[in-house]
Amino acid sequence: MKILIIEDDRQTAATIREVLKDRYAVDAAYTGKDGAEQAQVNDYDLIILDLILPDMDGVTVCKEIREGGIKTPILILTGKLQTEDKVKALDSGADDYLTKPFSSDELLARVRALLRRDPAALTSDRLSAGGLTLDVTANTVKYKGKKLHLRRRCFQLLEYLMRNKGRVVTRSMILEHVWESSVDLLTNTIDVHINALRDEIDRPFGVSLIKTVHGLGYKIEGGDKK
């Protein structure tokens, strides 16, 4: 899952990224113009948008994003407490707002709640495929009760595959949702991470959950024996 932060205060953006980075791929834009452009170019699962930006206000950015046909959930960050400002933000197309200052736990809870609203994603934070279970909130993966220890990116890749269980996801889809846009990846990066997942899941337990669909991409299935 990939999130775009549109926030002009680089320290605040860095703090939010630090909170989110263990569970999500995170891009950042520091002006409303750049944020609106990134939202048009890339496929995000959630946008976190500051209400006050140096070149345009967040309400205007939100309207531009929605007028571009983008339905990605938008969480507005606001230091303003007036009801009128919150109403304007929601009326512009935002899905929720969070008042500064906020705790890390509240931010993560709002993010999870908005991601569950996305019709393109499964609505649960507990995902399963065969004997494999992934708990997004607890940040755990188990196969038939045995806890697996996955590196951060492998966890994110597995979550994306499991949210699309039974569906082929292409390499470009994986790149869009699992890696930050600024990362310069090697041509075999996805293959390396898929192979790492198989080393942790398929091979030790004698199952074949993660399938290669030649010429198309990958998918995760229910866990038939090899």
C-alpha positions as CSV (number, residue, x, y, z in Angstrom):
1,M,0.0,0.0,0.0
2,K,1.4,3.4,-1.0
3,I,0.7,6.8,0.6
4,L,1.3,10.3,-0.6
5,I,2.0,13.0,2.0
6,I,1.4,16.6,0.8
7,E,2.9,18.8,3.6
8,D,5.2,21.8,3.3
9,D,6.8,21.4,6.7
10,R,9.6,18.9,5.9
11,Q,10.0,18.0,9.6
12,T,6.3,17.2,9.9
13,A,6.4,15.2,6.7
14,A,9.5,13.3,7.9
15,T,7.8,12.5,11.2
16,I,4.7,11.2,9.4
17,R,6.8,9.1,7.1
18,E,8.7,7.7,10.1
19,V,5.3,6.6,11.6
20,L,4.1,5.0,8.4
21,K,7.2,3.6,6.8
22,D,7.2,0.2,8.5
23,R,3.8,-0.6,7.0
24,Y,3.5,1.5,3.9
25,A,5.5,2.9,1.0
26,V,5.5,6.7,1.4
27,D,6.0,9.5,-1.1
28,A,6.1,13.2,-0.2
29,A,5.4,16.5,-1.9
30,Y,6.1,19.8,-0.3
31,T,3.8,22.1,-2.4
32,G,0.2,21.9,-3.4
33,K,1.1,22.0,-7.1
34,D,3.6,19.1,-6.8
35,G,1.2,17.1,-4.7
36,A,-1.6,17.4,-7.2
37,E,0.7,16.4,-10.0
38,Q,2.0,13.4,-8.2
39,A,-1.5,12.3,-7.4
40,Q,-2.4,12.5,-11.1
41,V,0.7,10.6,-12.2
42,N,1.0,7.8,-9.6
43,D,-1.5,5.4,-8.2
44,Y,-1.8,5.9,-4.4
45,D,-3.9,4.1,-1.9
46,L,-4.2,7.1,0.4
47,I,-3.3,10.8,0.3
48,I,-2.5,12.8,3.5
49,L,-3.0,16.5,2.7
50,D,-2.1,19.5,4.9
51,L,-4.7,22.2,4.9
52,I,-2.2,25.1,4.7
53,L,0.4,25.0,1.9
54,P,2.7,27.8,0.6
55,D,1.3,28.0,-2.9
56,M,-2.4,27.0,-2.5
57,D,-4.6,25.8,0.3
58,G,-5.4,22.2,0.9
59,V,-9.1,22.6,-0.1
60,T,-8.0,23.8,-3.6
61,V,-5.6,20.9,-3.9
62,C,-8.3,18.5,-2.8
63,K,-10.7,19.9,-5.4
64,E,-8.1,19.6,-8.2
65,I,-7.4,16.0,-7.3
66,R,-11.1,15.1,-7.3
67,E,-11.8,17.1,-10.5
68,G,-9.0,14.9,-12.1
69,G,-11.2,11.9,-11.5
70,I,-9.1,10.5,-8.6
71,K,-11.1,8.7,-6.0
72,T,-8.2,7.9,-3.6
73,P,-9.1,8.5,0.0
74,I,-7.9,11.8,1.3
75,L,-7.0,12.6,5.0
76,I,-6.8,16.3,5.7
77,L,-4.3,17.5,8.3
78,T,-5.4,20.8,10.0
79,G,-4.2,23.0,12.7
80,K,-7.4,25.0,12.5
81,L,-10.1,24.2,15.0
82,Q,-13.0,26.1,13.4
83,T,-15.9,24.0,12.3
84,E,-16.1,26.0,9.1
85,D,-12.7,25.0,8.0
86,K,-13.4,21.3,8.6
87,V,-16.7,21.5,6.7
88,K,-14.9,23.2,3.7
89,A,-12.3,20.4,3.7
90,L,-14.9,17.6,3.7
91,D,-17.1,19.4,1.1
92,S,-14.0,19.7,-1.2
93,G,-13.9,15.9,-1.4
94,A,-11.8,14.9,1.6
95,D,-12.8,11.7,3.4
96,D,-11.6,12.6,6.9
97,Y,-9.6,15.2,8.9
98,L,-7.1,15.0,11.7
99,T,-6.3,18.0,13.9
100,K,-2.7,18.8,14.8
101,P,-1.1,17.9,17.1
102,F,-2.0,14.2,16.8
103,S,-0.6,11.0,18.2
104,S,1.1,8.3,16.1
105,D,-1.6,5.8,17.1
106,E,-4.4,8.0,16.1
107,L,-2.8,8.7,12.7
108,L,-2.3,5.0,12.1
109,A,-5.9,4.3,13.1
110,R,-7.3,6.9,10.7
111,V,-5.1,5.6,7.9
112,R,-6.3,2.0,8.5
113,A,-9.9,3.2,8.6
114,L,-9.7,5.1,5.3
115,L,-7.9,2.2,3.6
116,R,-10.7,-0.1,4.6
117,R,-13.1,2.2,2.8
118,D,-11.2,1.8,-0.5
119,P,-13.4,-0.5,-2.7
120,A,-10.3,-1.7,-4.5
121,A,-8.9,-3.3,-1.3
122,L,-10.2,-5.9,1.0
123,T,-11.9,-4.4,4.0
124,S,-10.2,-6.4,6.7
125,D,-6.9,-5.9,8.6
126,R,-6.6,-9.7,8.9
127,L,-5.9,-11.4,5.6
128,S,-5.7,-15.1,4.9
129,A,-4.7,-17.4,2.1
130,G,-4.8,-21.1,2.8
131,G,-3.0,-21.6,6.2
132,L,-1.3,-18.2,5.9
133,T,-2.6,-15.2,7.9
134,L,-1.4,-11.6,7.9
135,D,-2.5,-9.1,10.6
136,V,-1.8,-5.6,9.4
137,T,-2.5,-4.0,12.8
138,A,-0.3,-6.4,14.8
139,N,2.3,-6.4,11.9
140,T,2.5,-10.3,12.1
141,V,2.5,-13.1,9.6
142,K,1.7,-16.7,10.6
143,Y,1.5,-20.0,8.7
144,K,-0.8,-22.4,10.5
145,G,-0.1,-20.7,13.8
146,K,3.7,-20.5,13.3
147,K,5.0,-16.9,13.3
148,L,7.1,-15.9,10.4
149,H,9.7,-13.1,10.5
150,L,9.6,-11.1,7.3
151,R,11.6,-8.0,6.4
152,R,9.6,-4.8,6.0
153,R,9.4,-4.8,2.2
154,C,8.6,-8.5,2.0
155,F,5.7,-7.9,4.5
156,Q,4.4,-5.1,2.3
157,L,4.7,-7.2,-0.8
158,L,2.9,-10.1,0.8
159,E,0.1,-7.8,2.1
160,Y,-0.4,-6.5,-1.4
161,L,-0.6,-10.0,-2.9
162,M,-3.0,-11.1,-0.2
163,R,-5.3,-8.1,-0.7
164,N,-5.5,-9.3,-4.3
165,K,-5.8,-13.0,-3.6
166,G,-6.6,-15.0,-6.7
167,R,-6.0,-12.0,-8.9
168,V,-2.9,-11.5,-11.1
169,V,-0.9,-8.4,-10.2
170,T,1.5,-7.1,-12.7
171,R,5.0,-5.9,-12.0
172,S,4.0,-2.3,-12.6
173,M,1.1,-2.7,-10.1
174,I,3.5,-4.0,-7.5
175,L,5.9,-1.1,-8.1
176,E,3.0,1.4,-7.9
177,H,1.8,0.1,-4.5
178,V,4.8,-1.4,-2.7
179,W,7.8,0.8,-3.5
180,E,8.2,4.6,-3.2
181,S,8.3,6.4,-6.5
182,S,11.7,7.9,-5.8
183,V,13.4,4.6,-5.4
184,D,15.6,3.5,-8.3
185,L,15.1,-0.2,-8.5
186,L,17.2,-2.9,-10.1
187,T,15.5,-4.9,-12.9
188,N,15.3,-8.0,-10.7
189,T,14.2,-6.4,-7.5
190,I,10.7,-7.8,-7.6
191,D,12.0,-11.3,-8.5
192,V,14.4,-11.1,-5.5
193,H,11.6,-10.2,-3.1
194,I,9.2,-12.8,-4.5
195,N,11.9,-15.5,-4.1
196,A,12.5,-14.3,-0.5
197,L,8.8,-14.8,0.2
198,R,8.9,-18.3,-1.2
199,D,11.9,-19.1,0.9
200,E,9.9,-18.1,4.0
201,I,6.5,-19.5,3.1
202,D,6.4,-22.0,0.2
203,R,9.6,-24.0,0.5
204,P,9.6,-24.6,4.3
205,F,6.0,-25.7,4.4
206,G,5.8,-27.6,1.1
207,V,3.1,-25.4,-0.3
208,S,2.8,-23.2,-3.4
209,L,0.9,-20.1,-2.5
210,I,2.8,-17.6,-4.6
211,K,2.4,-18.3,-8.3
212,T,4.2,-16.8,-11.3
213,V,1.9,-16.1,-14.2
214,H,4.3,-16.0,-17.1
215,G,4.2,-12.8,-19.1
216,L,1.7,-11.2,-16.7
217,G,2.9,-11.1,-13.1
218,Y,2.2,-12.9,-9.8
219,K,-0.7,-14.0,-7.7
220,I,-1.2,-15.7,-4.4
221,E,-3.6,-18.6,-4.0
222,G,-5.1,-20.8,-1.4
223,G,-2.1,-23.0,-0.6
224,D,-2.3,-26.3,-2.6
225,K,0.3,-28.9,-1.9
226,K,3.1,-29.1,-4.5
